Amino acid sequence: METWNTEFTPLSFLRRSAEAFPDKRAVVYYDETMTYRELFAAVERRAHALRAAGIESGDRVAYLVPNIPEMLMAAYAVPLAGAVLVPINTRLAPEEVRYICNHSQAKLLVVDTALWPSVTPVVDGFDTIERIVDVEDATITTPAEVVRPESVSPTVSTLAEFLTGADGDASDLAWSVEDERSTLSINYTSGTTGRPKGVMYTHRGAYLNALGEVVHSDHDGGSVYLWTLPMFHCNGWCTGWALAAAGGTQVCLREVCGEVIWDLIDRHSVTHLNGAPTVMSTIINAEQAHSLEAGITATMAGAPPSPTLIWQMEELNFRIVHVYGLTETYGPYTVCEWQDSWEGLDHRSRARLLSRQGVGMVQTDSARIVTLDSGDDLVDVPADGQTIGEIVMRGNNVMKGYFRDPEATEKAFQGGWFHSGDLGVMHEDGYIELRDRSKDIIVSGGENISTVEIEQAVASHEAVLEVAVIGVPDAEWGERPKAFITVRRGQPATEAEIVEHVRSQIAKYKSPREVEFVEALPKTSTGKIQKFELRNREWGEGESRIQG
């Protein structure tokens, strides 16, 4: 007897909701509202436009666009055209944008008009971009200094020009895939080598992660989700696909601003939002903050939230769903599952338990805490809440690999499990908890920052002899970079000079705002810089070296 299997793809979620809820509100952005029928049609039109522009199966299409409907539609339109989406962090410096476009070998770039300053300086340095599409957001006034190049190669066109003649036959578009393990998107993350790595997501992984979001964040047809999490970050944790699966409503938000967030919460009766602890802090500390009658489910990750932040949010009637993961795991991989036995605890004790990273989500394998034995085999640490090891994961929600980097991929999957670079402990109840990082990565405001990348930028200053960068605690951002520098004899430099120089090389948010000049950096007998000594000094004797 012949059987048929349908390949998993998140494209199916929008197709179903357009059929089941055609007149239901799908997307809101200021005065603009789209039903599921309208969203479906708009996505198809963009997919036709991509094909008319010469985009073929497997081609990469880069998007440098904030959390506006155009970015939300890209998550469907690009794969519907058979292509691979490359979302770019909107806060990156021009050189970083150029690198990602070239490394991904993207053929087309879609850019928000206000973000041209991140593109114009490097537009002549694109190796494979054949066309740039300019998306103008009518809700903002574009700064006068932002000028779109008129005569450059690649060709530049407006979105309206791009969509002209894009009304192809709907039968040409299949809301399905032949291979669910084909690449859906490539998400670039800061790497320990200083160059970002392209993390490949599959249709299968995105489909399953989205369903995990539906389960653990309790999404349904009544969900009104506010986009406080960047859509470029892990494809927004796959939440855009999750809301379409549930038939909910997505409220777009161009920029995180406390006043605007609270206005949207009250105006649209928001039920859900996601973000890093620093975003949650912005929300609850806004002047407009108030207790919520209906309550909001706030799914939080990026760095462990402090118990104080958790109970402060609970006081305003936010229900916390604490998750943990990385770009390499499609975003959330574990969740701190609520236990009924915690109900009777005082709010501080309860918040302490909720700040742990928890257990594997419903669509994942269980995470492990391991060390390597003498034969390089993975050995689980005892579940005593004290023995530190590295968090490793595998399964449907671990990346396909790093794009065009087989060596890094092989290293990341040593022993058959993905190595997170995060250090933690396993508690007796099976919940994991982060304690430190083994990689040279800082998570500040939910963004990964490579210390090596910063060190390279600092070292390019002529006065710098040696440099070491570590993450130090920060009350607002959780962690922030700090640079320790020795200077060349006869070439003095000031802190302001170093900071300004670094900001000319990499994105401003990555730049250390504090530089300490030292006589010498701590080193081993072989000359290797001992960063742990610097971290000991900055973090003190606290139990955790990761802060939310």
WOWORA-V787065 format. One record per residue. N is the residue number from 1. RES is the residue in one letter. SS is DSSP state (alpha for helix, beta for strand, coil for the rest). PHI is phi in whole degrees, 0 to 359 (* if undefined). PSI is psi in radians with two decimals (none if undefined). Layout:
n = (N | N)
res = (RES | RES)
ss = (SS | SS)
phi = (PHI | PHI)
psi = (PSI | PSI)
This chain:
n = (1 | 2 | 3 | 4 | 5 | 6 | 7 | 8 | 9 | 10 | 11 | 12 | 13 | 14 | 15 | 16 | 17 | 18 | 19 | 20 | 21 | 22 | 23 | 24 | 25 | 26 | 27 | 28 | 29 | 30 | 31 | 32 | 33 | 34 | 35 | 36 | 37 | 38 | 39 | 40 | 41 | 42 | 43 | 44 | 45 | 46 | 47 | 48 | 49 | 50 | 51 | 52 | 53 | 54 | 55 | 56 | 57 | 58 | 59 | 60 | 61 | 62 | 63 | 64 | 65 | 66 | 67 | 68 | 69 | 70 | 71 | 72 | 73 | 74 | 75 | 76 | 77 | 78 | 79 | 80 | 81 | 82 | 83 | 84 | 85 | 86 | 87 | 88 | 89 | 90 | 91 | 92 | 93 | 94 | 95 | 96 | 97 | 98 | 99 | 100 | 101 | 102 | 103 | 104 | 105 | 106 | 107 | 108 | 109 | 110 | 111 | 112 | 113 | 114 | 115 | 116 | 117 | 118 | 119 | 120 | 121 | 122 | 123 | 124 | 125 | 126 | 127 | 128 | 129 | 130 | 131 | 132 | 133 | 134 | 135 | 136 | 137 | 138 | 139 | 140 | 141 | 142 | 143 | 144 | 145 | 146 | 147 | 148 | 149 | 150 | 151 | 152 | 153 | 154 | 155 | 156 | 157 | 158 | 159 | 160 | 161 | 162 | 163 | 164 | 165 | 166 | 167 | 168 | 169 | 170 | 171 | 172 | 173 | 174 | 175 | 176 | 177 | 178 | 179 | 180 | 181 | 182 | 183 | 184 | 185 | 186 | 187 | 188 | 189 | 190 | 191 | 192 | 193 | 194 | 195 | 196 | 197 | 198 | 199 | 200 | 201 | 202 | 203 | 204 | 205 | 206 | 207 | 208 | 209 | 210 | 211 | 212 | 213 | 214 | 215 | 216 | 217 | 218 | 219 | 220 | 221 | 222 | 223 | 224 | 225 | 226 | 227 | 228 | 229 | 230 | 231 | 232 | 233 | 234 | 235 | 236 | 237 | 238 | 239 | 240 | 241 | 242 | 243 | 244 | 245 | 246 | 247 | 248 | 249 | 250 | 251 | 252 | 253 | 254 | 255 | 256 | 257 | 258 | 259 | 260 | 261 | 262 | 263 | 264 | 265 | 266 | 267 | 268 | 269 | 270 | 271 | 272 | 273 | 274 | 275 | 276 | 277 | 278 | 279 | 280 | 281 | 282 | 283 | 284 | 285 | 286 | 287 | 288 | 289 | 290 | 291 | 292 | 293 | 294 | 295 | 296 | 297 | 298 | 299 | 300 | 301 | 302 | 303 | 304 | 305 | 306 | 307 | 308 | 309 | 310 | 311 | 312 | 313 | 314 | 315 | 316 | 317 | 318 | 319 | 320 | 321 | 322 | 323 | 324 | 325 | 326 | 327 | 328 | 329 | 330 | 331 | 332 | 333 | 334 | 335 | 336 | 337 | 338 | 339 | 340 | 341 | 342 | 343 | 344 | 345 | 346 | 347 | 348 | 349 | 350 | 351 | 352 | 353 | 354 | 355 | 356 | 357 | 358 | 359 | 360 | 361 | 362 | 363 | 364 | 365 | 366 | 367 | 368 | 369 | 370 | 371 | 372 | 373 | 374 | 375 | 376 | 377 | 378 | 379 | 380 | 381 | 382 | 383 | 384 | 385 | 386 | 387 | 388 | 389 | 390 | 391 | 392 | 393 | 394 | 395 | 396 | 397 | 398 | 399 | 400 | 401 | 402 | 403 | 404 | 405 | 406 | 407 | 408 | 409 | 410 | 411 | 412 | 413 | 414 | 415 | 416 | 417 | 418 | 419 | 420 | 421 | 422 | 423 | 424 | 425 | 426 | 427 | 428 | 429 | 430 | 431 | 432 | 433 | 434 | 435 | 436 | 437 | 438 | 439 | 440 | 441 | 442 | 443 | 444 | 445 | 446 | 447 | 448 | 449 | 450 | 451 | 452 | 453 | 454 | 455 | 456 | 457 | 458 | 459 | 460 | 461 | 462 | 463 | 464 | 465 | 466 | 467 | 468 | 469 | 470 | 471 | 472 | 473 | 474 | 475 | 476 | 477 | 478 | 479 | 480 | 481 | 482 | 483 | 484 | 485 | 486 | 487 | 488 | 489 | 490 | 491 | 492 | 493 | 494 | 495 | 496 | 497 | 498 | 499 | 500 | 501 | 502 | 503 | 504 | 505 | 506 | 507 | 508 | 509 | 510 | 511 | 512 | 513 | 514 | 515 | 516 | 517 | 518 | 519 | 520 | 521 | 522 | 523 | 524 | 525 | 526 | 527 | 528 | 529 | 530 | 531 | 532 | 533 | 534 | 535 | 536 | 537 | 538 | 539 | 540 | 541 | 542 | 543 | 544 | 545 | 546 | 547 | 548)
res = (M | E | T | W | N | T | E | F | T | P | L | S | F | L | R | R | S | A | E | A | F | P | D | K | R | A | V | V | Y | Y | D | E | T | M | T | Y | R | E | L | F | A | A | V | E | R | R | A | H | A | L | R | A | A | G | I | E | S | G | D | R | V | A | Y | L | V | P | N | I | P | E | M | L | M | A | A | Y | A | V | P | L | A | G | A | V | L | V | P | I | N | T | R | L | A | P | E | E | V | R | Y | I | C | N | H | S | Q | A | K | L | L | V | V | D | T | A | L | W | P | S | V | T | P | V | V | D | G | F | D | T | I | E | R | I | V | D | V | E | D | A | T | I | T | T | P | A | E | V | V | R | P | E | S | V | S | P | T | V | S | T | L | A | E | F | L | T | G | A | D | G | D | A | S | D | L | A | W | S | V | E | D | E | R | S | T | L | S | I | N | Y | T | S | G | T | T | G | R | P | K | G | V | M | Y | T | H | R | G | A | Y | L | N | A | L | G | E | V | V | H | S | D | H | D | G | G | S | V | Y | L | W | T | L | P | M | F | H | C | N | G | W | C | T | G | W | A | L | A | A | A | G | G | T | Q | V | C | L | R | E | V | C | G | E | V | I | W | D | L | I | D | R | H | S | V | T | H | L | N | G | A | P | T | V | M | S | T | I | I | N | A | E | Q | A | H | S | L | E | A | G | I | T | A | T | M | A | G | A | P | P | S | P | T | L | I | W | Q | M | E | E | L | N | F | R | I | V | H | V | Y | G | L | T | E | T | Y | G | P | Y | T | V | C | E | W | Q | D | S | W | E | G | L | D | H | R | S | R | A | R | L | L | S | R | Q | G | V | G | M | V | Q | T | D | S | A | R | I | V | T | L | D | S | G | D | D | L | V | D | V | P | A | D | G | Q | T | I | G | E | I | V | M | R | G | N | N | V | M | K | G | Y | F | R | D | P | E | A | T | E | K | A | F | Q | G | G | W | F | H | S | G | D | L | G | V | M | H | E | D | G | Y | I | E | L | R | D | R | S | K | D | I | I | V | S | G | G | E | N | I | S | T | V | E | I | E | Q | A | V | A | S | H | E | A | V | L | E | V | A | V | I | G | V | P | D | A | E | W | G | E | R | P | K | A | F | I | T | V | R | R | G | Q | P | A | T | E | A | E | I | V | E | H | V | R | S | Q | I | A | K | Y | K | S | P | R | E | V | E | F | V | E | A | L | P | K | T | S | T | G | K | I | Q | K | F | E | L | R | N | R | E | W | G | E | G | E | S | R | I | Q | G)
ss = (coil | coil | coil | coil | coil | coil | coil | coil | coil | coil | alpha | alpha | alpha | alpha | alpha | alpha | alpha | alpha | alpha | alpha | coil | coil | coil | coil | beta | beta | beta | beta | beta | coil | coil | beta | beta | beta | beta | alpha | alpha | alpha | alpha | alpha | alpha | alpha | alpha | alpha | alpha | alpha | alpha | alpha | alpha | alpha | alpha | alpha | coil | coil | coil | coil | coil | coil | coil | beta | beta | beta | beta | beta | coil | coil | coil | coil | alpha | alpha | alpha | alpha | alpha | alpha | alpha | alpha | alpha | alpha | alpha | alpha | coil | coil | coil | beta | beta | beta | beta | coil | coil | coil | coil | coil | coil | alpha | alpha | alpha | alpha | alpha | alpha | alpha | alpha | alpha | alpha | alpha | coil | coil | coil | beta | beta | beta | beta | beta | alpha | alpha | alpha | alpha | alpha | alpha | coil | alpha | alpha | alpha | alpha | alpha | alpha | coil | coil | coil | coil | coil | beta | beta | beta | beta | beta | coil | coil | coil | coil | coil | coil | coil | coil | coil | coil | coil | coil | coil | coil | coil | coil | coil | coil | coil | beta | beta | beta | beta | alpha | alpha | alpha | alpha | alpha | coil | coil | coil | coil | coil | coil | alpha | alpha | alpha | coil | coil | coil | coil | coil | coil | coil | coil | coil | coil | beta | beta | beta | beta | beta | beta | beta | coil | coil | coil | coil | coil | coil | coil | beta | beta | beta | beta | beta | beta | alpha | alpha | alpha | alpha | alpha | alpha | alpha | alpha | alpha | alpha | alpha | alpha | alpha | alpha | coil | coil | coil | coil | coil | coil | coil | beta | beta | beta | coil | coil | coil | coil | coil | coil | coil | alpha | alpha | alpha | alpha | coil | alpha | alpha | alpha | alpha | alpha | alpha | alpha | alpha | coil | coil | beta | beta | beta | coil | coil | coil | coil | coil | coil | alpha | alpha | alpha | alpha | alpha | alpha | alpha | alpha | alpha | alpha | alpha | coil | coil | coil | beta | beta | beta | beta | coil | alpha | alpha | alpha | alpha | alpha | alpha | alpha | alpha | coil | coil | coil | coil | coil | coil | coil | coil | coil | coil | coil | beta | beta | beta | beta | beta | coil | coil | coil | coil | coil | coil | alpha | alpha | alpha | alpha | alpha | alpha | alpha | alpha | alpha | coil | coil | beta | beta | beta | beta | beta | beta | beta | beta | beta | alpha | alpha | alpha | coil | beta | beta | beta | beta | beta | coil | coil | coil | coil | alpha | alpha | alpha | coil | coil | coil | coil | alpha | alpha | alpha | alpha | alpha | alpha | alpha | alpha | coil | coil | coil | beta | beta | beta | coil | coil | coil | coil | coil | coil | coil | beta | beta | beta | beta | beta | coil | coil | coil | coil | coil | beta | beta | beta | coil | coil | coil | coil | coil | coil | coil | coil | beta | beta | beta | beta | beta | coil | coil | coil | coil | coil | coil | coil | beta | beta | coil | coil | coil | alpha | alpha | alpha | alpha | alpha | alpha | alpha | coil | alpha | alpha | alpha | coil | beta | beta | beta | beta | beta | beta | beta | beta | beta | coil | coil | coil | coil | coil | beta | beta | beta | beta | beta | beta | coil | coil | coil | beta | beta | beta | beta | coil | coil | beta | beta | beta | beta | alpha | alpha | alpha | alpha | alpha | alpha | alpha | alpha | alpha | coil | coil | coil | coil | beta | beta | beta | beta | beta | beta | beta | beta | beta | beta | beta | coil | coil | coil | beta | beta | beta | beta | beta | beta | beta | beta | beta | beta | coil | coil | coil | coil | coil | coil | coil | alpha | alpha | alpha | alpha | alpha | alpha | alpha | alpha | alpha | coil | coil | coil | coil | alpha | alpha | alpha | coil | coil | coil | beta | beta | beta | beta | coil | coil | coil | coil | coil | beta | coil | coil | coil | coil | coil | beta | coil | alpha | alpha | alpha | alpha | alpha | alpha | alpha | alpha | alpha | coil | coil | coil | coil | coil | coil | coil | coil | coil)
phi = (* | 276 | 241 | 238 | 243 | 264 | 291 | 288 | 202 | 292 | 302 | 296 | 294 | 290 | 301 | 295 | 293 | 294 | 280 | 278 | 230 | 301 | 259 | 279 | 292 | 256 | 224 | 231 | 212 | 53 | 269 | 269 | 229 | 236 | 279 | 296 | 297 | 291 | 297 | 302 | 293 | 295 | 295 | 299 | 297 | 290 | 296 | 297 | 296 | 297 | 294 | 296 | 276 | 96 | 285 | 246 | 304 | 88 | 295 | 264 | 235 | 266 | 234 | 245 | 218 | 285 | 282 | 245 | 307 | 299 | 289 | 296 | 292 | 299 | 297 | 254 | 296 | 295 | 293 | 297 | 281 | 88 | 261 | 244 | 278 | 238 | 284 | 246 | 305 | 288 | 259 | 284 | 282 | 308 | 296 | 290 | 297 | 300 | 299 | 295 | 298 | 288 | 293 | 284 | 59 | 294 | 265 | 222 | 235 | 255 | 229 | 291 | 308 | 291 | 259 | 303 | 302 | 273 | 241 | 309 | 296 | 239 | 299 | 278 | 258 | 283 | 273 | 236 | 295 | 259 | 208 | 239 | 252 | 265 | 255 | 262 | 269 | 291 | 278 | 235 | 262 | 291 | 307 | 299 | 283 | 276 | 239 | 278 | 301 | 263 | 230 | 227 | 245 | 284 | 293 | 246 | 222 | 283 | 299 | 299 | 296 | 297 | 277 | 298 | 72 | 264 | 271 | 279 | 287 | 299 | 292 | 284 | 252 | 258 | 277 | 205 | 228 | 280 | 224 | 293 | 265 | 289 | 285 | 264 | 209 | 235 | 250 | 272 | 231 | 297 | 249 | 288 | 273 | 99 | 261 | 296 | 252 | 269 | 273 | 269 | 259 | 257 | 299 | 297 | 298 | 295 | 300 | 289 | 295 | 299 | 294 | 298 | 296 | 300 | 291 | 278 | 260 | 57 | 274 | 208 | 297 | 268 | 291 | 239 | 261 | 260 | 278 | 275 | 262 | 299 | 292 | 286 | 272 | 54 | 51 | 62 | 60 | 68 | 288 | 299 | 289 | 298 | 294 | 293 | 297 | 277 | 77 | 271 | 247 | 245 | 257 | 282 | 217 | 293 | 213 | 289 | 213 | 306 | 297 | 293 | 300 | 292 | 297 | 291 | 302 | 286 | 289 | 251 | 53 | 300 | 249 | 216 | 203 | 233 | 165 | 281 | 307 | 293 | 292 | 298 | 296 | 301 | 293 | 285 | 262 | 293 | 299 | 275 | 300 | 204 | 293 | 262 | 290 | 272 | 87 | 227 | 273 | 249 | 268 | 236 | 199 | 113 | 200 | 300 | 289 | 287 | 305 | 298 | 298 | 298 | 288 | 294 | 291 | 298 | 296 | 267 | 76 | 266 | 265 | 272 | 244 | 267 | 237 | 218 | 179 | 219 | 304 | 292 | 242 | 63 | 93 | 302 | 233 | 243 | 219 | 276 | 297 | 292 | 245 | 302 | 293 | 279 | 303 | 276 | 283 | 294 | 297 | 288 | 294 | 294 | 295 | 298 | 291 | 290 | 278 | 282 | 275 | 88 | 236 | 300 | 292 | 299 | 263 | 247 | 280 | 291 | 286 | 241 | 246 | 226 | 233 | 261 | 274 | 297 | 261 | 64 | 271 | 279 | 237 | 291 | 282 | 295 | 276 | 246 | 70 | 230 | 286 | 269 | 214 | 264 | 279 | 234 | 219 | 200 | 118 | 298 | 253 | 243 | 307 | 290 | 149 | 270 | 295 | 55 | 210 | 297 | 295 | 294 | 297 | 299 | 295 | 294 | 254 | 303 | 79 | 85 | 235 | 284 | 267 | 286 | 83 | 260 | 254 | 203 | 234 | 252 | 275 | 299 | 276 | 88 | 271 | 267 | 217 | 286 | 230 | 195 | 238 | 268 | 274 | 278 | 234 | 246 | 252 | 240 | 62 | 86 | 258 | 284 | 232 | 277 | 293 | 296 | 298 | 294 | 300 | 295 | 293 | 295 | 295 | 284 | 284 | 297 | 275 | 276 | 266 | 221 | 212 | 224 | 241 | 227 | 270 | 239 | 295 | 219 | 296 | 270 | 259 | 87 | 223 | 211 | 284 | 226 | 253 | 248 | 228 | 249 | 252 | 288 | 300 | 80 | 230 | 293 | 214 | 256 | 301 | 298 | 296 | 295 | 299 | 297 | 297 | 297 | 293 | 278 | 256 | 223 | 303 | 301 | 292 | 275 | 287 | 291 | 266 | 230 | 235 | 246 | 272 | 235 | 290 | 203 | 266 | 295 | 221 | 279 | 296 | 267 | 94 | 280 | 292 | 264 | 293 | 298 | 293 | 294 | 295 | 302 | 291 | 278 | 265 | 74 | 263 | 300 | 290 | 254 | 253 | 230 | 230 | 258)
psi = (2.23 | 2.36 | 2.77 | 2.36 | 2.37 | 2.22 | 2.41 | 2.38 | 2.43 | -0.19 | -0.57 | -0.44 | -0.80 | -0.68 | -0.79 | -0.81 | -0.55 | -0.54 | -0.73 | -0.63 | 0.98 | -0.58 | 0.11 | 2.57 | 2.11 | -0.74 | 2.43 | 2.34 | 1.83 | -2.06 | -0.01 | 2.26 | 2.40 | 2.31 | 3.00 | -0.60 | -0.77 | -0.68 | -0.77 | -0.82 | -0.71 | -0.66 | -0.78 | -0.69 | -0.70 | -0.62 | -0.73 | -0.69 | -0.68 | -0.77 | -0.69 | -0.45 | 0.05 | 0.15 | 2.19 | 3.03 | 2.24 | -0.20 | 2.61 | 2.40 | 2.06 | 2.49 | 2.13 | 1.38 | 2.38 | -2.93 | 1.14 | 2.89 | -0.56 | -0.66 | -0.65 | -0.73 | -0.52 | -0.57 | -0.36 | -0.76 | -0.75 | -0.91 | -0.51 | -0.56 | -0.03 | 0.12 | -3.13 | 2.20 | 2.36 | 1.61 | 2.36 | 2.33 | 2.14 | -0.10 | 0.08 | 2.73 | 2.77 | -0.76 | -0.60 | -0.67 | -0.76 | -0.80 | -0.80 | -0.75 | -0.74 | -0.74 | -0.67 | -0.22 | 0.72 | 2.46 | -0.43 | 2.48 | 2.24 | 2.19 | 2.38 | 2.39 | -0.74 | -0.22 | 0.19 | -0.57 | -0.35 | -0.08 | -0.78 | -0.79 | -0.33 | 0.18 | -0.50 | -0.08 | 0.13 | 2.29 | -0.62 | -0.21 | 2.15 | -0.40 | 2.51 | 2.28 | 2.18 | 2.06 | 2.02 | 2.23 | 1.93 | -0.20 | -0.17 | 2.81 | 2.05 | 2.25 | 2.52 | -0.53 | -0.16 | 1.94 | 2.23 | 2.22 | 2.39 | -0.62 | 1.45 | 2.86 | 2.03 | 2.89 | 2.46 | 2.31 | 2.75 | 2.90 | -0.72 | -0.75 | -0.69 | -0.66 | -0.17 | 2.27 | 0.34 | 0.26 | 1.25 | -3.13 | 2.19 | -0.47 | -0.24 | -0.23 | 2.12 | 2.09 | 0.83 | 2.99 | 2.67 | -0.48 | 1.91 | -0.24 | 0.12 | 2.74 | 2.24 | -0.75 | 2.80 | 2.03 | 2.13 | 2.34 | 2.61 | 2.32 | 2.86 | -0.22 | -0.11 | -0.42 | 2.36 | 2.59 | 2.51 | 1.89 | 2.10 | 2.15 | 2.52 | 2.85 | -0.70 | -0.84 | -0.75 | -0.70 | -0.86 | -0.67 | -0.68 | -0.74 | -0.61 | -0.67 | -0.71 | -0.77 | -0.92 | -0.41 | 0.09 | 0.93 | 2.51 | -2.96 | -0.33 | 0.01 | 2.34 | 1.81 | 2.24 | 2.25 | 1.27 | -0.18 | 2.37 | 2.32 | -0.43 | -0.28 | 1.88 | 0.67 | 0.73 | 0.60 | 0.41 | 0.28 | -0.53 | -0.68 | -0.65 | -0.76 | -0.63 | -0.64 | -0.68 | -0.24 | 0.47 | -3.02 | 2.41 | 2.18 | 1.99 | 2.61 | 1.97 | -0.68 | 2.44 | 2.01 | 2.16 | -0.78 | -0.80 | -0.71 | -0.83 | -0.58 | -0.77 | -0.65 | -0.83 | -0.67 | -0.67 | 0.13 | 0.96 | 2.39 | -0.35 | 2.58 | 2.78 | 2.81 | 3.03 | 2.83 | -0.62 | -0.56 | -0.76 | -0.66 | -0.71 | -0.72 | -0.89 | -0.33 | 0.05 | 2.64 | -0.52 | -0.03 | 2.43 | 2.86 | 2.43 | 2.28 | -0.82 | -0.43 | 2.74 | 2.40 | 2.04 | 1.92 | 2.16 | 2.40 | -3.08 | -0.76 | 2.68 | 2.20 | 2.51 | 2.61 | -0.61 | -0.79 | -0.71 | -0.88 | -0.47 | -0.68 | -0.70 | -0.59 | -0.46 | 0.10 | 0.64 | 2.30 | 2.08 | 2.24 | 1.86 | 2.09 | 2.87 | 2.48 | -2.92 | 2.99 | -0.65 | -0.17 | 0.50 | 0.40 | -2.28 | 2.36 | -0.66 | 2.83 | 2.46 | 1.53 | 2.33 | 2.41 | 2.34 | -0.51 | -0.25 | -0.23 | -0.70 | -0.02 | 2.70 | 2.77 | -0.54 | -0.72 | -0.69 | -0.74 | -0.61 | -0.72 | -0.67 | -0.28 | -0.08 | 2.83 | -0.34 | -2.49 | 2.93 | 2.48 | 2.95 | -0.47 | 0.06 | 2.92 | 2.85 | 2.38 | 2.63 | 2.70 | 2.05 | 2.84 | 2.91 | 2.32 | -3.03 | -0.37 | 0.24 | 0.45 | 2.61 | 2.21 | 2.19 | 2.41 | 2.75 | 2.58 | 1.19 | 0.03 | 0.18 | -0.68 | 2.13 | 2.39 | -3.07 | 2.46 | 2.19 | 2.62 | 2.86 | 2.98 | -2.83 | -0.51 | 0.63 | 2.50 | 2.77 | -0.51 | 3.12 | 2.27 | 2.23 | 0.65 | 1.20 | -0.56 | -0.79 | -0.63 | -0.81 | -0.73 | -0.70 | -0.49 | 0.55 | 2.23 | 0.17 | 0.06 | 2.57 | 2.25 | 2.03 | -0.49 | 0.00 | 2.44 | 2.42 | -3.03 | 2.76 | 2.15 | 2.88 | -0.53 | 0.11 | 0.06 | 2.38 | 2.73 | 2.27 | 2.54 | -0.54 | 3.10 | 2.39 | -0.41 | 2.75 | 1.13 | 2.39 | 2.36 | 1.89 | 2.02 | 0.51 | -0.05 | 2.33 | 2.31 | 2.20 | 2.16 | -0.56 | -0.70 | -0.74 | -0.76 | -0.68 | -0.68 | -0.73 | -0.79 | -0.32 | -0.15 | 2.33 | -0.40 | -0.21 | 2.24 | -0.93 | 2.69 | 2.52 | 2.32 | 2.33 | 2.91 | 2.35 | 2.72 | 2.50 | 2.25 | -0.57 | -0.78 | -0.02 | -1.12 | 2.72 | 2.72 | 2.51 | 2.37 | 2.38 | 2.22 | 2.45 | 2.48 | 2.77 | 2.54 | 2.28 | 0.10 | 1.26 | 2.71 | 2.71 | 2.81 | -0.75 | -0.67 | -0.76 | -0.82 | -0.78 | -0.69 | -0.78 | -0.70 | -0.32 | -0.20 | -0.66 | 3.00 | 2.53 | -0.67 | -0.33 | -0.33 | 2.37 | 2.35 | -0.02 | 2.23 | 2.22 | 2.16 | 2.23 | 2.76 | -0.67 | 2.66 | 2.51 | 2.33 | 2.79 | 3.07 | -0.38 | 0.06 | 0.08 | 2.30 | 2.28 | 1.55 | -0.44 | -0.52 | -0.69 | -0.72 | -0.69 | -0.70 | -0.68 | -0.60 | -0.32 | -2.70 | 0.29 | 2.72 | -0.70 | 2.45 | 0.35 | 2.29 | 2.46 | none)
